Amino acid sequence: MMAVSPTVLTERKDSRKIYALLSLYMFAYFGAQAMSISLLSNWLKSSLGLTGEQTGIVFAANFIAALISQPLYGFISDKVGYRRHVLLFLALMVGACGFFFIWVYEPLLKSNLMLGAALGGAYIGLTFAAGSFALESFTDRVGRKYGFEYSRVRMWGSLGFACAAFFSGSLFNIDPHINFFIASATAVVLLGALAFVRIGTSPDEVSASSSLKVRDAFEVLRLPKFWGFMVLILGVTNLYLVFDQQFPVYYASQFPTEQMGREMFGRLNSAQIFVEAGMFFIAPFIVNFVGIKRGLLLASGIMIIRITGSGLVTGPVLISCMKMLHSIELPILAVAIFRYIAAHFESRVSSTIYLVGVSFGHSLGLAILSQPVGKAYDLIGFQHTYLVIGLGALVCWAASIFTLARDPAKTPASAVPAAPPAGTADTPGDVTP
């Protein structure tokens, strides 16, 4: 048997340790997100008494704030490279959740909607709407360095969200403030995990990140491939997200009482995300099989089926089936997006591409669409609005067939995370051959 060098053993140990710590961070972070904002539309409408249009204004403010912060997150993430600054900031912001929602956000929304929406947008945008993209981009970068798939870490984020979502509806019915305090408490886990993360960097890596200039980030906007990619992001995925914003409200309306609907949505959301976690594990194999471009088209096609299906079917069972489609498309989309960025763009601006293209693009669309779509819910109802959204998404999906770049003849090494050293476990119990 060939002896394994001490260097290789150290690399394996470091890879396992960083994988485990980032997975724990993901679990706690997305658990806090589920507790604090998964039932945000219900809280705004049921607890605070806002109309559909007013709720749309609040969501629009959230994404305007995210719109502003995402390019900064992208550039800063590329500039700091493997350093933990962004993750530390997110942990501290999560810790402030309970205080902010209960003693700042809620009173302001009741007394001054626009000011409350603006401050709430700044907090939610920085902490969750844009923050989650920054965390995912950091994880993808580290995963490519240490030889584990981004999706295998993101899987634990889904599990954290699912565990929190299972209880969020029931706790919400007791008192929404409980949810916000639990979200704050997860900061202890976030800071604890971060304290042990140590990522080695070479002089070349430090030089590459430190030399990045603002003009390098702006060069991205001159690339035809970037705008071809944006047809799918600004079109299909944006419309899907605006559809999903107030979906919990529509889902709750399918039940005899709103309280029962909220509780059932929490349980459905939990079940959906458990399935989603499993899909994150196998999504890389699906994208490898169908290709990067087809993976993007497959995931966005499933999105369109869910949007239009929700406008055509009625009743808790069939609406629940539509919701479960999210567990299939999201992992495929997430893996395909990171593969697409790695295959077609410079690695040193990968975070900028992701935060400006995907995250900023989403926020731009949502900031524009949230209020008019909210008004449409009030005027023509959820189902008819869903059919209009679905038609718009279908048009953008067809256009993206021609605007997305073809897969490279040979996938660059940066497009696929390096294989871990023999015997390195990507996840507990998973030994890579």
Buried (B, 14 or more C-beta within 10 A) or exposed (E): EEEEEEEBEEBBEBBBBBBBBBBBBBBBBBBBBBBBBBBBBBBBBBBBEBBBBBBBBBBBBBBBBBBBBBBBBBBBBBBBBBBBEBBBBBBEBBBBBBEBBBEBBBEBBEEEBEEBBBBBBBBBBBBBBBBBBBBBBBBBBBBBBBBBBBBBBBBBBBBBBBBBBBBBBEBBBEEBBBBBBBBBBBBEBBBBBBEEBEBEBEEEBEEBBEEBEEEBBEBBEEBEBBEBBBBBBBBBBBBBBBBBBBBBBBBBEBBEEBBBBBBBBBBBBBBBBBBBBBBBBBBBEBBBEBBBBBBBBBBBBBBBBBBBBBBEBEEBEBBBBBBBBBBBBBBBBBBBBBBBBBBBBBBBBBBBBBBBBBBBBBBBBBBBBBBBBBBBBBEEEBBEBBBBBBBBBBEBBEBBEEBBBEBEEEBEEBBBBEEBBEEBBBBEEEEBE
